[in-house]
Amino acid sequence: EVYDATSLGVQFLTIPDAEKASLNLKSGVRVGKVKNGFFKKLGIPEGFIITSVNSRPMNDPEELTDIIEKIRGKVIIRGVNNQGLGGYYTFYF
């Protein structure tokens, strides 16, 4: 399922449970096409899997979009890249 987060300039993709299991992830939303906008400025690449925002597990693209749009203050987006290596992006609103 593809979710177009126009306000953030990105598409999010839901990840099948079987794929999450194979990557040893309990949660995750994949970053799809990155357009001009917020995600491009942060440098979050296509294919990155967001597992949590401020320690809150993410599984739903719509919820993820809503949270990022509403957060104020420090934000920590954690996840894994295409090679399965963990990483995070921090920013302030």
PDB file of N, CA, C and O in Angstrom:
ATOM      1  N   GLU A   1       0.846  -1.188   0.000  1.00  0.00           N
ATOM      2  CA  GLU A   1       0.000   0.000   0.000  1.00  0.00           C
ATOM      3  C   GLU A   1       0.889   1.248   0.000  1.00  0.00           C
ATOM      4  O   GLU A   1       1.821   1.356   0.797  1.00  0.00           O
ATOM      5  N   VAL A   2       0.593   2.173  -0.891  1.00  0.00           N
ATOM      6  CA  VAL A   2       1.357   3.414  -1.013  1.00  0.00           C
ATOM      7  C   VAL A   2       0.542   4.558  -0.422  1.00  0.00           C
ATOM      8  O   VAL A   2      -0.646   4.705  -0.710  1.00  0.00           O
ATOM      9  N   TYR A   3       1.198   5.362   0.408  1.00  0.00           N
ATOM     10  CA  TYR A   3       0.542   6.529   0.991  1.00  0.00           C
ATOM     11  C   TYR A   3       1.323   7.769   0.594  1.00  0.00           C
ATOM     12  O   TYR A   3       2.519   7.870   0.869  1.00  0.00           O
ATOM     13  N   ASP A   4       0.654   8.705  -0.048  1.00  0.00           N
ATOM     14  CA  ASP A   4       1.305   9.925  -0.526  1.00  0.00           C
ATOM     15  C   ASP A   4       1.230  11.003   0.546  1.00  0.00           C
ATOM     16  O   ASP A   4       0.169  11.584   0.773  1.00  0.00           O
ATOM     17  N   ALA A   5       2.361  11.272   1.208  1.00  0.00           N
ATOM     18  CA  ALA A   5       2.439  12.316   2.232  1.00  0.00           C
ATOM     19  C   ALA A   5       2.905  13.601   1.544  1.00  0.00           C
ATOM     20  O   ALA A   5       4.058  14.011   1.677  1.00  0.00           O
ATOM     21  N   THR A   6       1.993  14.218   0.815  1.00  0.00           N
ATOM     22  CA  THR A   6       2.303  15.381  -0.002  1.00  0.00           C
ATOM     23  C   THR A   6       2.936  16.503   0.813  1.00  0.00           C
ATOM     24  O   THR A   6       3.874  17.155   0.355  1.00  0.00           O
ATOM     25  N   SER A   7       2.423  16.726   2.019  1.00  0.00           N
ATOM     26  CA  SER A   7       2.932  17.819   2.853  1.00  0.00           C
ATOM     27  C   SER A   7       4.397  17.619   3.242  1.00  0.00           C
ATOM     28  O   SER A   7       5.100  18.590   3.521  1.00  0.00           O
ATOM     29  N   LEU A   8       4.863  16.358   3.262  1.00  0.00           N
ATOM     30  CA  LEU A   8       6.254  16.052   3.625  1.00  0.00           C
ATOM     31  C   LEU A   8       7.125  15.801   2.394  1.00  0.00           C
ATOM     32  O   LEU A   8       8.341  15.652   2.514  1.00  0.00           O
ATOM     33  N   GLY A   9       6.504  15.752   1.207  1.00  0.00           N
ATOM     34  CA  GLY A   9       7.257  15.509  -0.020  1.00  0.00           C
ATOM     35  C   GLY A   9       7.774  14.089  -0.136  1.00  0.00           C
ATOM     36  O   GLY A   9       8.890  13.864  -0.605  1.00  0.00           O
ATOM     37  N   VAL A  10       6.958  13.123   0.294  1.00  0.00           N
ATOM     38  CA  VAL A  10       7.425  11.737   0.288  1.00  0.00           C
ATOM     39  C   VAL A  10       6.236  10.780   0.162  1.00  0.00           C
ATOM     40  O   VAL A  10       5.102  11.111   0.508  1.00  0.00           O
ATOM     41  N   GLN A  11       6.538   9.584  -0.345  1.00  0.00           N
ATOM     42  CA  GLN A  11       5.555   8.502  -0.334  1.00  0.00           C
ATOM     43  C   GLN A  11       6.021   7.489   0.704  1.00  0.00           C
ATOM     44  O   GLN A  11       7.215   7.213   0.819  1.00  0.00           O
ATOM     45  N   PHE A  12       5.067   6.934   1.463  1.00  0.00           N
ATOM     46  CA  PHE A  12       5.380   5.878   2.407  1.00  0.00           C
ATOM     47  C   PHE A  12       4.733   4.586   1.935  1.00  0.00           C
ATOM     48  O   PHE A  12       3.663   4.597   1.327  1.00  0.00           O
ATOM     49  N   LEU A  13       5.398   3.472   2.223  1.00  0.00           N
ATOM     50  CA  LEU A  13       4.891   2.163   1.834  1.00  0.00           C
ATOM     51  C   LEU A  13       4.746   1.288   3.073  1.00  0.00           C
ATOM     52  O   LEU A  13       5.637   1.253   3.922  1.00  0.00           O
ATOM     53  N   THR A  14       3.629   0.587   3.176  1.00  0.00           N
ATOM     54  CA  THR A  14       3.489  -0.372   4.271  1.00  0.00           C
ATOM     55  C   THR A  14       4.383  -1.572   3.966  1.00  0.00           C
ATOM     56  O   THR A  14       4.627  -1.905   2.807  1.00  0.00           O
ATOM     57  N   ILE A  15       4.859  -2.205   5.016  1.00  0.00           N
ATOM     58  CA  ILE A  15       5.762  -3.353   4.862  1.00  0.00           C
ATOM     59  C   ILE A  15       5.023  -4.607   5.320  1.00  0.00           C
ATOM     60  O   ILE A  15       4.488  -4.637   6.429  1.00  0.00           O
ATOM     61  N   PRO A  16       4.985  -5.645   4.478  1.00  0.00           N
ATOM     62  CA  PRO A  16       4.316  -6.891   4.874  1.00  0.00           C
ATOM     63  C   PRO A  16       4.969  -7.489   6.138  1.00  0.00           C
ATOM     64  O   PRO A  16       6.178  -7.372   6.333  1.00  0.00           O
ATOM     65  N   ASP A  17       4.166  -8.117   6.973  1.00  0.00           N
ATOM     66  CA  ASP A  17       4.675  -8.712   8.213  1.00  0.00           C
ATOM     67  C   ASP A  17       5.810  -9.700   7.955  1.00  0.00           C
ATOM     68  O   ASP A  17       6.763  -9.770   8.731  1.00  0.00           O
ATOM     69  N   ALA A  18       5.710 -10.460   6.867  1.00  0.00           N
ATOM     70  CA  ALA A  18       6.752 -11.452   6.554  1.00  0.00           C
ATOM     71  C   ALA A  18       8.098 -10.767   6.305  1.00  0.00           C
ATOM     72  O   ALA A  18       9.142 -11.271   6.718  1.00  0.00           O
ATOM     73  N   GLU A  19       8.066  -9.617   5.629  1.00  0.00           N
ATOM     74  CA  GLU A  19       9.312  -8.886   5.373  1.00  0.00           C
ATOM     75  C   GLU A  19       9.874  -8.315   6.671  1.00  0.00           C
ATOM     76  O   GLU A  19      11.082  -8.355   6.904  1.00  0.00           O
ATOM     77  N   LYS A  20       8.983  -7.781   7.520  1.00  0.00           N
ATOM     78  CA  LYS A  20       9.437  -7.279   8.831  1.00  0.00           C
ATOM     79  C   LYS A  20      10.112  -8.400   9.614  1.00  0.00           C
ATOM     80  O   LYS A  20      11.167  -8.199  10.215  1.00  0.00           O
ATOM     81  N   ALA A  21       9.501  -9.575   9.603  1.00  0.00           N
ATOM     82  CA  ALA A  21      10.054 -10.724  10.323  1.00  0.00           C
ATOM     83  C   ALA A  21      11.426 -11.102   9.781  1.00  0.00           C
ATOM     84  O   ALA A  21      12.342 -11.385  10.552  1.00  0.00           O
ATOM     85  N   SER A  22      11.574 -11.107   8.452  1.00  0.00           N
ATOM     86  CA  SER A  22      12.859 -11.475   7.849  1.00  0.00           C
ATOM     87  C   SER A  22      13.954 -10.461   8.174  1.00  0.00           C
ATOM     88  O   SER A  22      15.137 -10.801   8.194  1.00  0.00           O
ATOM     89  N   LEU A  23      13.551  -9.206   8.430  1.00  0.00           N
ATOM     90  CA  LEU A  23      14.514  -8.161   8.807  1.00  0.00           C
ATOM     91  C   LEU A  23      14.644  -8.028  10.328  1.00  0.00           C
ATOM     92  O   LEU A  23      15.372  -7.174  10.835  1.00  0.00           O
ATOM     93  N   ASN A  24      13.915  -8.902  11.044  1.00  0.00           N
ATOM     94  CA  ASN A  24      13.917  -8.887  12.506  1.00  0.00           C
ATOM     95  C   ASN A  24      13.411  -7.553  13.065  1.00  0.00           C
ATOM     96  O   ASN A  24      13.955  -7.021  14.032  1.00  0.00           O
ATOM     97  N   LEU A  25      12.360  -7.030  12.432  1.00  0.00           N
ATOM     98  CA  LEU A  25      11.773  -5.764  12.863  1.00  0.00           C
ATOM     99  C   LEU A  25      10.374  -6.013  13.429  1.00  0.00           C
ATOM    100  O   LEU A  25       9.610  -6.819  12.898  1.00  0.00           O
ATOM    101  N   LYS A  26      10.055  -5.313  14.506  1.00  0.00           N
ATOM    102  CA  LYS A  26       8.708  -5.402  15.074  1.00  0.00           C
ATOM    103  C   LYS A  26       7.782  -4.369  14.433  1.00  0.00           C
ATOM    104  O   LYS A  26       6.562  -4.533  14.437  1.00  0.00           O
ATOM    105  N   SER A  27       8.368  -3.307  13.885  1.00  0.00           N
ATOM    106  CA  SER A  27       7.573  -2.246  13.271  1.00  0.00           C
ATOM    107  C   SER A  27       8.341  -1.683  12.085  1.00  0.00           C
ATOM    108  O   SER A  27       9.526  -1.966  11.909  1.00  0.00           O
ATOM    109  N   GLY A  28       7.649  -0.872  11.263  1.00  0.00           N
ATOM    110  CA  GLY A  28       8.342  -0.242  10.153  1.00  0.00           C
ATOM    111  C   GLY A  28       7.431   0.238   9.047  1.00  0.00           C
ATOM    112  O   GLY A  28       6.429  -0.392   8.710  1.00  0.00           O
ATOM    113  N   VAL A  29       7.818   1.392   8.487  1.00  0.00           N
ATOM    114  CA  VAL A  29       7.177   1.976   7.318  1.00  0.00           C
ATOM    115  C   VAL A  29       8.308   2.363   6.372  1.00  0.00           C
ATOM    116  O   VAL A  29       9.239   3.064   6.770  1.00  0.00           O
ATOM    117  N   ARG A  30       8.232   1.908   5.115  1.00  0.00           N
ATOM    118  CA  ARG A  30       9.305   2.191   4.151  1.00  0.00           C
ATOM    119  C   ARG A  30       9.098   3.551   3.493  1.00  0.00           C
ATOM    120  O   ARG A  30       7.981   3.939   3.151  1.00  0.00           O
ATOM    121  N   VAL A  31      10.222   4.267   3.328  1.00  0.00           N
ATOM    122  CA  VAL A  31      10.209   5.529   2.594  1.00  0.00           C
ATOM    123  C   VAL A  31      10.214   5.179   1.113  1.00  0.00           C
ATOM    124  O   VAL A  31      11.119   4.499   0.629  1.00  0.00           O
ATOM    125  N   GLY A  32       9.192   5.649   0.393  1.00  0.00           N
ATOM    126  CA  GLY A  32       9.116   5.419  -1.049  1.00  0.00           C
ATOM    127  C   GLY A  32       9.774   6.570  -1.783  1.00  0.00           C
ATOM    128  O   GLY A  32      10.872   6.998  -1.426  1.00  0.00           O
ATOM    129  N   LYS A  33       9.113   7.061  -2.792  1.00  0.00           N
ATOM    130  CA  LYS A  33       9.665   8.147  -3.611  1.00  0.00           C
ATOM    131  C   LYS A  33       9.802   9.424  -2.784  1.00  0.00           C
ATOM    132  O   LYS A  33       8.847   9.871  -2.149  1.00  0.00           O
ATOM    133  N   VAL A  34      11.001  10.001  -2.801  1.00  0.00           N
ATOM    134  CA  VAL A  34      11.260  11.264  -2.109  1.00  0.00           C
ATOM    135  C   VAL A  34      11.248  12.381  -3.137  1.00  0.00           C
ATOM    136  O   VAL A  34      12.019  12.370  -4.096  1.00  0.00           O
ATOM    137  N   LYS A  35      10.362  13.346  -2.925  1.00  0.00           N
ATOM    138  CA  LYS A  35      10.259  14.493  -3.824  1.00  0.00           C
ATOM    139  C   LYS A  35      10.885  15.701  -3.131  1.00  0.00           C
ATOM    140  O   LYS A  35      11.504  15.553  -2.078  1.00  0.00           O
ATOM    141  N   ASN A  36      10.736  16.877  -3.700  1.00  0.00           N
ATOM    142  CA  ASN A  36      11.226  18.065  -3.020  1.00  0.00           C
ATOM    143  C   ASN A  36      10.396  18.309  -1.774  1.00  0.00           C
ATOM    144  O   ASN A  36       9.169  18.231  -1.813  1.00  0.00           O
ATOM    145  N   GLY A  37      11.055  18.600  -0.686  1.00  0.00           N
ATOM    146  CA  GLY A  37      10.327  18.863   0.547  1.00  0.00           C
ATOM    147  C   GLY A  37      11.116  18.439   1.759  1.00  0.00           C
ATOM    148  O   GLY A  37      12.339  18.304   1.727  1.00  0.00           O
ATOM    149  N   PHE A  38      10.381  18.236   2.821  1.00  0.00           N
ATOM    150  CA  PHE A  38      10.946  17.985   4.141  1.00  0.00           C
ATOM    151  C   PHE A  38      11.900  16.788   4.172  1.00  0.00           C
ATOM    152  O   PHE A  38      13.012  16.905   4.687  1.00  0.00           O
ATOM    153  N   PHE A  39      11.486  15.647   3.634  1.00  0.00           N
ATOM    154  CA  PHE A  39      12.327  14.447   3.707  1.00  0.00           C
ATOM    155  C   PHE A  39      13.603  14.609   2.889  1.00  0.00           C
ATOM    156  O   PHE A  39      14.655  14.097   3.271  1.00  0.00           O
ATOM    157  N   LYS A  40      13.513  15.321   1.765  1.00  0.00           N
ATOM    158  CA  LYS A  40      14.702  15.571   0.955  1.00  0.00           C
ATOM    159  C   LYS A  40      15.697  16.435   1.739  1.00  0.00           C
ATOM    160  O   LYS A  40      16.901  16.181   1.715  1.00  0.00           O
ATOM    161  N   LYS A  41      15.177  17.468   2.441  1.00  0.00           N
ATOM    162  CA  LYS A  41      16.039  18.337   3.255  1.00  0.00           C
ATOM    163  C   LYS A  41      16.747  17.554   4.352  1.00  0.00           C
ATOM    164  O   LYS A  41      17.911  17.813   4.658  1.00  0.00           O
ATOM    165  N   LEU A  42      16.035  16.590   4.946  1.00  0.00           N
ATOM    166  CA  LEU A  42      16.635  15.775   6.007  1.00  0.00           C
ATOM    167  C   LEU A  42      17.644  14.770   5.455  1.00  0.00           C
ATOM    168  O   LEU A  42      18.495  14.274   6.194  1.00  0.00           O
ATOM    169  N   GLY A  43      17.552  14.469   4.166  1.00  0.00           N
ATOM    170  CA  GLY A  43      18.462  13.496   3.565  1.00  0.00           C
ATOM    171  C   GLY A  43      18.074  12.058   3.836  1.00  0.00           C
ATOM    172  O   GLY A  43      18.918  11.164   3.787  1.00  0.00           O
ATOM    173  N   ILE A  44      16.788  11.828   4.125  1.00  0.00           N
ATOM    174  CA  ILE A  44      16.323  10.464   4.363  1.00  0.00           C
ATOM    175  C   ILE A  44      16.113   9.791   3.000  1.00  0.00           C
ATOM    176  O   ILE A  44      15.287  10.242   2.207  1.00  0.00           O
ATOM    177  N   PRO A  45      16.857   8.719   2.729  1.00  0.00           N
ATOM    178  CA  PRO A  45      16.829   8.121   1.387  1.00  0.00           C
ATOM    179  C   PRO A  45      15.626   7.226   1.137  1.00  0.00           C
ATOM    180  O   PRO A  45      14.997   6.719   2.065  1.00  0.00           O
ATOM    181  N   GLU A  46      15.324   7.047  -0.151  1.00  0.00           N
ATOM    182  CA  GLU A  46      14.294   6.095  -0.556  1.00  0.00           C
ATOM    183  C   GLU A  46      14.736   4.711  -0.092  1.00  0.00           C
ATOM    184  O   GLU A  46      15.915   4.366  -0.170  1.00  0.00           O
ATOM    185  N   GLY A  47      13.790   3.934   0.386  1.00  0.00           N
ATOM    186  CA  GLY A  47      14.089   2.579   0.852  1.00  0.00           C
ATOM    187  C   GLY A  47      14.351   2.494   2.351  1.00  0.00           C
ATOM    188  O   GLY A  47      14.274   1.409   2.927  1.00  0.00           O
ATOM    189  N   PHE A  48      14.662   3.627   2.996  1.00  0.00           N
ATOM    190  CA  PHE A  48      14.892   3.632   4.442  1.00  0.00           C
ATOM    191  C   PHE A  48      13.607   3.187   5.138  1.00  0.00           C
ATOM    192  O   PHE A  48      12.516   3.617   4.763  1.00  0.00           O
ATOM    193  N   ILE A  49      13.733   2.336   6.138  1.00  0.00           N
ATOM    194  CA  ILE A  49      12.571   1.859   6.881  1.00  0.00           C
ATOM    195  C   ILE A  49      12.526   2.580   8.223  1.00  0.00           C
ATOM    196  O   ILE A  49      13.424   2.428   9.052  1.00  0.00           O
ATOM    197  N   ILE A  50      11.477   3.362   8.426  1.00  0.00           N
ATOM    198  CA  ILE A  50      11.302   4.076   9.689  1.00  0.00           C
ATOM    199  C   ILE A  50      10.632   3.130  10.669  1.00  0.00           C
ATOM    200  O   ILE A  50       9.506   2.684  10.447  1.00  0.00           O
ATOM    201  N   THR A  51      11.337   2.823  11.766  1.00  0.00           N
ATOM    202  CA  THR A  51      10.786   1.904  12.761  1.00  0.00           C
ATOM    203  C   THR A  51      10.121   2.648  13.915  1.00  0.00           C
ATOM    204  O   THR A  51       9.193   2.130  14.537  1.00  0.00           O
ATOM    205  N   SER A  52      10.595   3.869  14.204  1.00  0.00           N
ATOM    206  CA  SER A  52       9.967   4.623  15.290  1.00  0.00           C
ATOM    207  C   SER A  52      10.216   6.118  15.128  1.00  0.00           C
ATOM    208  O   SER A  52      11.176   6.547  14.488  1.00  0.00           O
ATOM    209  N   VAL A  53       9.315   6.898  15.731  1.00  0.00           N
ATOM    210  CA  VAL A  53       9.460   8.350  15.832  1.00  0.00           C
ATOM    211  C   VAL A  53       9.350   8.667  17.317  1.00  0.00           C
ATOM    212  O   VAL A  53       8.329   8.394  17.950  1.00  0.00           O
ATOM    213  N   ASN A  54      10.426   9.253  17.870  1.00  0.00           N
ATOM    214  CA  ASN A  54      10.482   9.546  19.313  1.00  0.00           C
ATOM    215  C   ASN A  54      10.105   8.313  20.151  1.00  0.00           C
ATOM    216  O   ASN A  54       9.299   8.394  21.078  1.00  0.00           O
ATOM    217  N   SER A  55      10.704   7.187  19.800  1.00  0.00           N
ATOM    218  CA  SER A  55      10.535   5.905  20.499  1.00  0.00           C
ATOM    219  C   SER A  55       9.141   5.287  20.353  1.00  0.00           C
ATOM    220  O   SER A  55       8.856   4.273  20.989  1.00  0.00           O
ATOM    221  N   ARG A  56       8.282   5.869  19.541  1.00  0.00           N
ATOM    222  CA  ARG A  56       6.950   5.311  19.304  1.00  0.00           C
ATOM    223  C   ARG A  56       7.005   4.444  18.039  1.00  0.00           C
ATOM    224  O   ARG A  56       7.315   4.961  16.966  1.00  0.00           O
ATOM    225  N   PRO A  57       6.712   3.147  18.137  1.00  0.00           N
ATOM    226  CA  PRO A  57       6.769   2.262  16.961  1.00  0.00           C
ATOM    227  C   PRO A  57       5.833   2.740  15.850  1.00  0.00           C
ATOM    228  O   PRO A  57       4.722   3.200  16.113  1.00  0.00           O
ATOM    229  N   MET A  58       6.295   2.624  14.617  1.00  0.00           N
ATOM    230  CA  MET A  58       5.520   3.062  13.456  1.00  0.00           C
ATOM    231  C   MET A  58       5.217   1.890  12.543  1.00  0.00           C
ATOM    232  O   MET A  58       6.121   1.162  12.133  1.00  0.00           O
ATOM    233  N   ASN A  59       3.931   1.706  12.221  1.00  0.00           N
ATOM    234  CA  ASN A  59       3.502   0.685  11.267  1.00  0.00           C
ATOM    235  C   ASN A  59       2.541   1.223  10.232  1.00  0.00           C
ATOM    236  O   ASN A  59       2.324   0.595   9.196  1.00  0.00           O
ATOM    237  N   ASP A  60       1.965   2.379  10.503  1.00  0.00           N
ATOM    238  CA  ASP A  60       0.927   2.931   9.643  1.00  0.00           C
ATOM    239  C   ASP A  60       1.404   4.233   8.994  1.00  0.00           C
ATOM    240  O   ASP A  60       1.700   5.197   9.699  1.00  0.00           O
ATOM    241  N   PRO A  61       1.481   4.275   7.654  1.00  0.00           N
ATOM    242  CA  PRO A  61       1.976   5.474   6.962  1.00  0.00           C
ATOM    243  C   PRO A  61       1.185   6.740   7.287  1.00  0.00           C
ATOM    244  O   PRO A  61       1.757   7.824   7.402  1.00  0.00           O
ATOM    245  N   GLU A  62      -0.124   6.598   7.434  1.00  0.00           N
ATOM    246  CA  GLU A  62      -0.964   7.760   7.718  1.00  0.00           C
ATOM    247  C   GLU A  62      -0.668   8.318   9.118  1.00  0.00           C
ATOM    248  O   GLU A  62      -0.578   9.530   9.311  1.00  0.00           O
ATOM    249  N   GLU A  63      -0.521   7.414  10.080  1.00  0.00           N
ATOM    250  CA  GLU A  63      -0.197   7.813  11.460  1.00  0.00           C
ATOM    251  C   GLU A  63       1.181   8.473  11.499  1.00  0.00           C
ATOM    252  O   GLU A  63       1.370   9.491  12.165  1.00  0.00           O
ATOM    253  N   LEU A  64       2.137   7.890  10.783  1.00  0.00           N
ATOM    254  CA  LEU A  64       3.495   8.444  10.721  1.00  0.00           C
ATOM    255  C   LEU A  64       3.468   9.875  10.196  1.00  0.00           C
ATOM    256  O   LEU A  64       4.101  10.760  10.771  1.00  0.00           O
ATOM    257  N   THR A  65       2.743  10.102   9.116  1.00  0.00           N
ATOM    258  CA  THR A  65       2.619  11.441   8.529  1.00  0.00           C
ATOM    259  C   THR A  65       2.010  12.409   9.533  1.00  0.00           C
ATOM    260  O   THR A  65       2.506  13.520   9.722  1.00  0.00           O
ATOM    261  N   ASP A  66       0.944  11.982  10.166  1.00  0.00           N
ATOM    262  CA  ASP A  66       0.232  12.813  11.129  1.00  0.00           C
ATOM    263  C   ASP A  66       1.150  13.221  12.287  1.00  0.00           C
ATOM    264  O   ASP A  66       1.168  14.385  12.689  1.00  0.00           O
ATOM    265  N   ILE A  67       1.901  12.270  12.812  1.00  0.00           N
ATOM    266  CA  ILE A  67       2.804  12.545  13.937  1.00  0.00           C
ATOM    267  C   ILE A  67       3.891  13.532  13.528  1.00  0.00           C
ATOM    268  O   ILE A  67       4.152  14.493  14.252  1.00  0.00           O
ATOM    269  N   ILE A  68       4.524  13.311  12.388  1.00  0.00           N
ATOM    270  CA  ILE A  68       5.613  14.210  11.955  1.00  0.00           C
ATOM    271  C   ILE A  68       5.071  15.614  11.708  1.00  0.00           C
ATOM    272  O   ILE A  68       5.750  16.596  12.006  1.00  0.00           O
ATOM    273  N   GLU A  69       3.866  15.722  11.170  1.00  0.00           N
ATOM    274  CA  GLU A  69       3.283  17.042  10.908  1.00  0.00           C
ATOM    275  C   GLU A  69       2.968  17.801  12.197  1.00  0.00           C
ATOM    276  O   GLU A  69       3.028  19.030  12.224  1.00  0.00           O
ATOM    277  N   LYS A  70       2.633  17.075  13.262  1.00  0.00           N
ATOM    278  CA  LYS A  70       2.172  17.724  14.494  1.00  0.00           C
ATOM    279  C   LYS A  70       3.235  17.922  15.565  1.00  0.00           C
ATOM    280  O   LYS A  70       3.052  18.737  16.470  1.00  0.00           O
ATOM    281  N   ILE A  71       4.337  17.195  15.479  1.00  0.00           N
ATOM    282  CA  ILE A  71       5.373  17.269  16.514  1.00  0.00           C
ATOM    283  C   ILE A  71       6.011  18.648  16.545  1.00  0.00           C
ATOM    284  O   ILE A  71       6.232  19.282  15.513  1.00  0.00           O
ATOM    285  N   ARG A  72       6.299  19.090  17.757  1.00  0.00           N
ATOM    286  CA  ARG A  72       7.077  20.316  17.962  1.00  0.00           C
ATOM    287  C   ARG A  72       8.205  19.974  18.914  1.00  0.00           C
ATOM    288  O   ARG A  72       8.014  19.213  19.862  1.00  0.00           O
ATOM    289  N   GLY A  73       9.392  20.539  18.662  1.00  0.00           N
ATOM    290  CA  GLY A  73      10.542  20.233  19.502  1.00  0.00           C
ATOM    291  C   GLY A  73      11.449  19.229  18.821  1.00  0.00           C
ATOM    292  O   GLY A  73      11.520  19.173  17.593  1.00  0.00           O
ATOM    293  N   LYS A  74      12.144  18.436  19.624  1.00  0.00           N
ATOM    294  CA  LYS A  74      13.106  17.467  19.095  1.00  0.00           C
ATOM    295  C   LYS A  74      12.392  16.240  18.549  1.00  0.00           C
ATOM    296  O   LYS A  74      11.465  15.721  19.172  1.00  0.00           O
ATOM    297  N   VAL A  75      12.825  15.783  17.391  1.00  0.00           N
ATOM    298  CA  VAL A  75      12.260  14.591  16.765  1.00  0.00           C
ATOM    299  C   VAL A  75      13.399  13.641  16.407  1.00  0.00           C
ATOM    300  O   VAL A  75      14.391  14.047  15.802  1.00  0.00           O
ATOM    301  N   ILE A  76      13.247  12.390  16.783  1.00  0.00           N
ATOM    302  CA  ILE A  76      14.230  11.366  16.426  1.00  0.00           C
ATOM    303  C   ILE A  76      13.508  10.297  15.609  1.00  0.00           C
ATOM    304  O   ILE A  76      12.622   9.605  16.109  1.00  0.00           O
ATOM    305  N   ILE A  77      13.909  10.178  14.335  1.00  0.00           N
ATOM    306  CA  ILE A  77      13.362   9.146  13.449  1.00  0.00           C
ATOM    307  C   ILE A  77      14.395   8.024  13.385  1.00  0.00           C
ATOM    308  O   ILE A  77      15.503   8.221  12.887  1.00  0.00           O
ATOM    309  N   ARG A  78      14.029   6.851  13.889  1.00  0.00           N
ATOM    310  CA  ARG A  78      14.937   5.693  13.869  1.00  0.00           C
ATOM    311  C   ARG A  78      14.484   4.698  12.807  1.00  0.00           C
ATOM    312  O   ARG A  78      13.306   4.619  12.460  1.00  0.00           O
ATOM    313  N   GLY A  79      15.458   3.942  12.302  1.00  0.00           N
ATOM    314  CA  GLY A  79      15.110   2.929  11.320  1.00  0.00           C
ATOM    315  C   GLY A  79      16.318   2.173  10.833  1.00  0.00           C
ATOM    316  O   GLY A  79      17.377   2.188  11.461  1.00  0.00           O
ATOM    317  N   VAL A  80      16.149   1.504   9.694  1.00  0.00           N
ATOM    318  CA  VAL A  80      17.224   0.733   9.082  1.00  0.00           C
ATOM    319  C   VAL A  80      17.290   1.060   7.596  1.00  0.00           C
ATOM    320  O   VAL A  80      16.278   1.367   6.965  1.00  0.00           O
ATOM    321  N   ASN A  81      18.508   0.988   7.047  1.00  0.00           N
ATOM    322  CA  ASN A  81      18.675   1.264   5.619  1.00  0.00           C
ATOM    323  C   ASN A  81      18.548  -0.027   4.813  1.00  0.00           C
ATOM    324  O   ASN A  81      18.224  -1.081   5.361  1.00  0.00           O
ATOM    325  N   ASN A  82      18.803   0.066   3.515  1.00  0.00           N
ATOM    326  CA  ASN A  82      18.648  -1.096   2.619  1.00  0.00           C
ATOM    327  C   ASN A  82      19.560  -2.267   2.989  1.00  0.00           C
ATOM    328  O   ASN A  82      19.262  -3.416   2.666  1.00  0.00           O
ATOM    329  N   GLN A  83      20.670  -1.970   3.668  1.00  0.00           N
ATOM    330  CA  GLN A  83      21.597  -3.031   4.071  1.00  0.00           C
ATOM    331  C   GLN A  83      21.257  -3.587   5.452  1.00  0.00           C
ATOM    332  O   GLN A  83      21.956  -4.463   5.961  1.00  0.00           O
ATOM    333  N   GLY A  84      20.183  -3.081   6.055  1.00  0.00           N
ATOM    334  CA  GLY A  84      19.783  -3.556   7.370  1.00  0.00           C
ATOM    335  C   GLY A  84      20.524  -2.897   8.520  1.00  0.00           C
ATOM    336  O   GLY A  84      20.405  -3.329   9.667  1.00  0.00           O
ATOM    337  N   LEU A  85      21.294  -1.847   8.219  1.00  0.00           N
ATOM    338  CA  LEU A  85      22.035  -1.143   9.264  1.00  0.00           C
ATOM    339  C   LEU A  85      21.146  -0.095   9.919  1.00  0.00           C
ATOM    340  O   LEU A  85      20.477   0.682   9.238  1.00  0.00           O
ATOM    341  N   GLY A  86      21.148  -0.084  11.230  1.00  0.00           N
ATOM    342  CA  GLY A  86      20.350   0.872  11.982  1.00  0.00           C
ATOM    343  C   GLY A  86      20.901   2.272  11.865  1.00  0.00           C
ATOM    344  O   GLY A  86      22.108   2.466  11.719  1.00  0.00           O
ATOM    345  N   GLY A  87      20.020   3.241  11.928  1.00  0.00           N
ATOM    346  CA  GLY A  87      20.430   4.630  11.885  1.00  0.00           C
ATOM    347  C   GLY A  87      19.302   5.510  12.360  1.00  0.00           C
ATOM    348  O   GLY A  87      18.184   5.049  12.588  1.00  0.00           O
ATOM    349  N   TYR A  88      19.608   6.787  12.506  1.00  0.00           N
ATOM    350  CA  TYR A  88      18.550   7.709  12.911  1.00  0.00           C
ATOM    351  C   TYR A  88      18.810   9.103  12.365  1.00  0.00           C
ATOM    352  O   TYR A  88      19.935   9.452  12.008  1.00  0.00           O
ATOM    353  N   TYR A  89      17.761   9.875  12.311  1.00  0.00           N
ATOM    354  CA  TYR A  89      17.800  11.270  11.876  1.00  0.00           C
ATOM    355  C   TYR A  89      17.167  12.093  12.982  1.00  0.00           C
ATOM    356  O   TYR A  89      16.082  11.764  13.461  1.00  0.00           O
ATOM    357  N   THR A  90      17.837  13.162  13.390  1.00  0.00           N
ATOM    358  CA  THR A  90      17.328  14.029  14.439  1.00  0.00           C
ATOM    359  C   THR A  90      17.132  15.421  13.873  1.00  0.00           C
ATOM    360  O   THR A  90      17.956  15.907  13.097  1.00  0.00           O
ATOM    361  N   PHE A  91      16.053  16.053  14.258  1.00  0.00           N
ATOM    362  CA  PHE A  91      15.830  17.445  13.850  1.00  0.00           C
ATOM    363  C   PHE A  91      14.935  18.117  14.865  1.00  0.00           C
ATOM    364  O   PHE A  91      14.344  17.458  15.721  1.00  0.00           O
ATOM    365  N   TYR A  92      14.837  19.424  14.767  1.00  0.00           N
ATOM    366  CA  TYR A  92      14.009  20.213  15.670  1.00  0.00           C
ATOM    367  C   TYR A  92      12.995  21.000  14.872  1.00  0.00           C
ATOM    368  O   TYR A  92      13.313  21.523  13.804  1.00  0.00           O
ATOM    369  N   PHE A  93      11.793  21.087  15.372  1.00  0.00           N
ATOM    370  CA  PHE A  93      10.750  21.926  14.761  1.00  0.00           C
ATOM    371  C   PHE A  93      10.676  23.223  15.542  1.00  0.00           C
ATOM    372  O   PHE A  93       9.868  24.094  15.218  1.00  0.00           O
TER     373      PHE A  93
END
